[in-house]
Amino acid sequence: MQEHNELDPTNNNQIETLSLQPMHFTSILDGMFSLYGRNFRLFFGIIAAYLVLGFAIDQISALLSTGDAVSSTNIVISVFTGICRVVVITLVSAGLTYASARICLDRIITSGDALQQARQHFWAYFGAVFFWSLAVGGLAVTIIGIPFAIYFGVRWGLYGVPVMIEGSRAWNALGRSTELVRGSWWRVFGIMLVITLITLMIVYVLQNSLDYVLSSMGVPKAEEPANTLESIRHLFISDVNEIGWSAYTIRSFVQLCITAFIMPIERIGFTLLYFDQRIRKEGFGVARQVME
């Protein structure tokens, strides 16, 4: 594994401004929102890529979808656009992680720099996400495996910063996360759970609020699938066939905006948790070996 040179401050003055010390639970949550607010323009520049590319993918998918029945054409289009969405989300998530880490280190960073680093580390970041998702998703398939899925989900959950800042490869990033979480699993689990619940709560409130506004303005909404079969069917058929192009475009853009503006919250929170664990495990910011 590479030396963590990217994390080493460049001078004594910077060490004094970093305030890298063990954080309380509430400090991490407060820092998650305060860092987002103070650096909103930076994060907006990154999520703008998600908004533009995501909206283009949705519109192209709706344009190419044919009819209101599942067909081989619709399946191919859905699979292709699904892959494109994964690529875009991975790229933006990596950029947000890099930007969050640089901000925590009091470094100057631009949206373009963050996205460039995301492109350079794309495959390592994607690999870490893939291994994490494969293991956690595979274990969660059965009831017996759910506790193990939760355990490994937390144990490997800090993979992002090691990839983007330490230069770790995909599998090594999971190992690095294991090092940092070891001995503090319950604490890390609690913080991750609260961050995730806060994110979901904000999404829920925004979705329902904006859905009410759009419905009151007469913008139609696609009917909820009645059963599992209908849910699978909706994966391959665009809602544009049901509610019309204009309504689909409006609702698609609103949903993208909600997702985009929420994405930085979790990335910042997990990045702060990474630094907190590194400080506690390695004395980073306390011992002066980081200057060497």
N, C-alpha and C positions, 0 to 999 in steps of 0.2 A: 504494500500500500504506500502511496506517495506521502511525502512529508506534507504537512498542512500549512504550506507557505502562504497561501492566499489569506489565511486567517491572521497572520502575524502583522501587528501594527508596524507602520513604517518609521515612527518616531515617538519620543517620550511624550510629547504634547498630545498625540493621538490617544495614548493609553489613558491619559487623564480625562479625556472627553468620552471614552467609550462607556464607562460605568458598567463594565462587564463584571457582575457579581451575582451570586445566587439570588434568584427572584422568587418572591412569594407567588402563590397561585393567582391572587388578584392582580399582582403586578404584570403577570403574563397576559391576562385578559385585558387589562387597561392598556398595556403597551400595544396589543394587537390592534386596537381601534385608534389609539393616538398616532402610531406610526402610519397607519393608513390615511388618517386625516391630514397629517403634516406633509405627506408625500403623495397626495392624491393625483397630482399631474403626472408624476412618474408612473404610477400604477395605471392611470387611465391610458397613457400612451401604449402600455403593453396590452391591456384588455381591448383596446381599439382594434388590434389585429384579430382578436376573437370575434368581435362584433362584425367587422367587415367580411372576414373569410367565412364565418359561420352563417351570416345572412346570405352570402352568395351561394353557399352550398345548399341551404334550404330552398332558395328560389330556383336553383338549377334542378334540384330534386323534384320540386313541385311541377316545374315546367316539363320535365321528361316523363313524369309518371303518367300512365295512360289508364283511363277507365276507372271503375270502382270495384274491380275484382283483382284478386291476386293472379299475377302472370309472371312468366319467366323474366320479362323485361323489367317489371317492377321490382322483382327480387334482386336482379343484377344491379339496378339503380340504387336500391336501398343498401345493399352490401357495399357498393363503391362509395356512396356518400357517407356511410357509417365509418368506413376506414378513413376518409378525409376528415371527418369530425374528430376521430381519435388522434390523428396527427396534429390537428390544430390545437386541441385541448392540451395535449402533451407539450407542445411547443410553448404555449402560453403559460402553462403551469410551471415549466422549467424556468421561463423568464421571470415569473413572479417570485419563484424561490431564490433565484440569483439576486434579484433586486432587493428582496427582503434581507438577505444575508449581508449584502453590501451596506445597506442602511444601518443595520445593527452594528456594523464595524465603523460607522461614521465615514464611509467612503463616498466619493462623488460618483454618481451613476446616472446614465440616461436610459430612456426606454429602448433606444436603438442598441446600446451596449448590451442591455439585458437580453434582447431578442437574438443578438448575434451570438452571445454565449449559449443561449438555448439551442441555437442551430448547431453549434460546435459540440455540445454535449447531448444532442438529441438521442442518439442511439443508446447511450449509457443510461440516460434518464428513462427512456422508453423501456429498456430492458428491465430496469429496477421496478417500474410500474407493472410490467408484464409478470415478472416472477412473483411480486407481492400479490397481484390480483389472482394469478393462477393458484397459488397456495391457499390464500384466504378463501377465494371463491370455491375451490375444490373441496376444502374442509367443511365449508358452510352448507354443502349440499345435503348432508344428513344431520339429523338432530344431535347425534353423538359427536359429530365433528365441530359443531358450533362453538363450544368452549375453546377448542384448539384453534379455530379460526380467529377468535377474539385474541387469544394469547399471542399468536404469531403476527396478527395484524398490528398489535401494539409493539411487539418486540422489533419488528422490521419497519415500523411506521415512520422513522426519522431518516429515511434513505435519501431524501431530496437534497439536503445541503451537502452531504458527503460527495454526491455526484457533481453538483454545480460549483462547489467551492474547493473541496479537497481533491477533486479530479479522480474519484474512485470509479471503478467499473461497476456494472450493474450488480453482480453478485457480491462484490466487496462492499458495496454501499449497504446492503442488507446486513452484512457482518459488522460493519461499523456501527450501524444502528443498534445491533445487539449489544455491542460493547457499552454503548452509552446508556441503554435502558437497563442493563443487568443490575440487579439490586434495588431498582426503583420502579419495578413494573407497575405496581398499584398506583403510585403517584402519577406516572406517565399516562396510565390508562384513564385515571380520573380527569386529568387535564385535557387529554384528547377527546374524551367523551363530552365534556362541557363545551369545548370549542366546536365539535361537530353538532351538538344540540343547539347551540346558539346560532350557528350557520343555518341549520334546517328551520329553526324558528323564524329567522329573518326572511328566508325564502318563502315560508308558508304565509307569513303576514303580507309580504309584498305581492305574492301571486294572488291571494284571495282579494286583496284590496284593489289591485289593478284589474282583476277579472270582473269585480263588481262595477268598476268605473266603465270598462269597455262594454259590459252587458247593458248598463244603463244608457249608454250612447247608441245602442242598437247594433253593436258588432256581434254577429252570431258566433256561437261556440260549438265545436264538434262534440257530439254526444260521447259520454264515457262508455267504454266497452262493457258489455253486459256480462261477459264471461271470459275465460282464458282463451278460448278459440278466437273470440273477437279481438282480444288484446294482441294476439299473434298476427291476426289479419291486418290490424292497424299499423303494424311495423312495416308493412310493405305497400301500404296505400296512403297517399298523402291526404291530409284533411282538406286540401283545396277542392277535392272532388265533392266534399260534403257541405262546406260553408262558403265556397267562392274564393276567388283570388284575392280580392282586397282584404277581406276579413282574415284570411290565412296570413297574408303579408303583415298585417298589423299585429296579430297575436304572436306570430313567429318572432317579430322584431322585439316586442315587449318581453317575451320569454328569454330571448338572448340577452337583453339588457339586464334583466334580473340576475341571470347566471353570471354574466360578465362582472357586474359590480360586486357580487358576493365572493367571487373566486379569490381575490387577494386576502380576505379575512382569514381563511383557513391556512393559506400558505404562510402568512406572517405569523400566525399563532404557532404553527409547527416549527417554524424557523426559530422563534424565540425559545421554544421548548428545547430545541436542539442545543442552542447556546447555553441554556440553563443547565442542561445535563452535562455538557462538556465542562462547564465551570465547576460543577460539583464533583465530577469524576477526575478531572485533570488539573483542577486549580487554575484554569485559564482565566486570566485577568487578575489573579491573586498573586501567583508566582511570576517572577520576572523572566522565566525561561522563554516566554513568548517573544521577548525582544531579541533573542539570540538567533 
